Amino acid sequence: MNIISKFALATDESTDTLLNLIIELASEKFGQQLQTQQLNEFIEKYYNRKYFVSEMNSMSNQWIMVYVDNQAVGYARVTSKGEVPPAIDNMRAVRIGDFSILETAWFARNAFTPISSAAFFNASSLFPVINTRAFKSENALAVA
């Protein structure tokens, strides 16, 4: 089993892969709670391609895709948008804006241990590119 993470660029292929994954994640997450029409309206409203492409092209966001055996199973969005905790308000900071992994891929492939797995959510393993001094404070990574 080969597990890798890659930065997603706003190419047509990456955009389609990420958008399809996020729609599948939304369906998986909310499918039991919403009727089909409500779910479709939710997806249409929040996962509109034009808005999504602008978010991918935003200099404030970086998208990271997680693949298991070349199949997209999850993502993380790292962003500089949002409030900065007072402890680091004088530093450049990024935070994990959101992340998700397909439950069906998670358990069906036995790719990961349950969500509490510290190894997967450890910032240094998820973002091996960040080699600078970093610390966590209220869900933000401050890079000095």
N, C-alpha and C positions, 0 to 999 in steps of 0.2 A: 504494500500500500504506500503510495507516494502522496504526502501532504505538503503543499506549498502555498505560499501567499505571494501575490503580485500586485503592484500598483496598477490600477485601471486608468487608462487614458481615455479621453473622450473621442475615441474612434467609433465608427458605426458598430463594429463587432463588439467592442467592450461595452458600449452603451446598451446594445441589445441584450447581451449576456447579463449585465448587471440589472437592467430593468426587468427582464424576465425572471431573474432570481428573486428580486424584491417583490414582484407580483406573486410569485409562488410562495414566498415567505408570508406575505400578507394573507393569502388564501389559507395557508396552513394555520396561521395564528388566529385569524378572525372567522374562518369558515364555519366553525361550530357555533359561533355567537351571533352571526348575522345571516339573514336570508340571502339567497343568491343575488337578488336585485340590489339589496343594500350593499353587499360586498362589491358588486360591479361598480356602483356609484362611488363607493369609497376609493376603489382603485383608480377610477377615471379622474376623480378629484385630486388625489394626492400623488398619483404616479403618472401624470400626464408627461408625455415624452419631451415636449418643448421645455417645460419647467425643469424636468430632470436633466436635460442636456445643459441648461444654464447652470444648474447646481454642480454638474461635473466639471464645467469650464471655470467655475469660480476659483479664484486664487486662494480663497479661504478654506477650501476643501481638498482633501486627498482621499481617494477611495482605494481600499485594499480588498482584493478578492481572495477567498480561500478556496483551493481546489483539492479534491481527493481524486487521485487517478485521472487527472485532467477534466473532472466534472466540477463545475462551480457549485459549491455547497454553502457558502457564506460570504459575508462582507463586513467591513468596518469602515466607518466614515470618520476621518480625523479632521477636525475643523478648528479654526481660530475664532470662529463666530461665538457669540454668547458672552456671558458674564465671567469675569476672572475673579477667583477668590482673593480676598484682601491680602492674604499672606504672600501672594505672588503678583500683585497688581502692578509692580514696577518692572516686571520681566516679560519677555515674549513667552507666550503660553499657547499650547494646543491641547485639545481634549478629544476623547472619543465621543463623537456626537451621537452615534448609534452603531449597533452591530447586531448581527443575527446569523444563525446557522440553521439550515434546514433540519428539522427534527427527524424527518424520514431518512435523510442521509446520515445524520448523527448516530442513530441507533441501528439502522439497517446495515450499514457498512462496518459497524463496530470501529469506526475511525477514531472516535474519541471516547473518553470516559464521560460521565455525566457533567453537566454544565459547571459544576463546582471545580472542575479541573484547573488548578492554578497554573499549570504549565502552558495551557493554551492562552489564557488571559494575562499572562505575565507580559508586560510591555516590551521587555527586551526580546522575548521570543516572537511576539507578533510583529514587532517593528525592529528587525535586526539592523536596519540602516541607522538608527539613532544610537550613535556611539558616544554622544556627549553626556556630560553630567546632567542627569534628569532626576526629578523627584515627583512623587504623586501627592497631590493635595486637592481634596474634594473633586475627584474625577478629572483633574487637569494635569498635564505634564508640563512642567516648566523647564525650559532648556536654557542653560546659562552659556 
